[in-house]
Amino acid sequence: MQKLHLVMGGRVKDPQGLEFVDLKAIDMVGVFPDYASAEEAWRGAAQKTVDDAEMRYVIVHLHRLLEPNLPSA
């Protein structure tokens, strides 16, 4: 099974949370075929905004959303 990962980020209301301020301004970094390449893209994007506490990048496990009954291993 293909394990797709989405890397995205944007300004959040609270640096401790994941509620984005403006969904239209979300930075869609890309979709990646494995966690390692998604993590590399995440690190690159997050590093660009490291001094801005209100910017947050995340990795979304799309394969878990598309097929939630599959084992996570």
TAZIRA-V39647 format. One record per backbone hydrogen bond with DSSP energy under -1.0 kcal/mol. CO is the residue of the C=O (numbers start at 1). NH is the residue of the N-H. Records with the same first field share a line. If there is no record, write none. Layout:
CO: NH  NH
This chain:
4: 63
5: 32
6: 60
7: 29  30
8: 58
9: 27
10: 56
11: 21
14: 17
19: 13
22: 25
23: 26
27: 9  29
30: 7
32: 5
34: 38
35: 39
36: 40
37: 41
38: 42
39: 43
40: 44
41: 45
42: 46
43: 47
44: 48
46: 49
47: 50
49: 52
52: 55
54: 12
56: 10
58: 8
60: 6  62
61: 64  65
62: 66
63: 67
67: 70
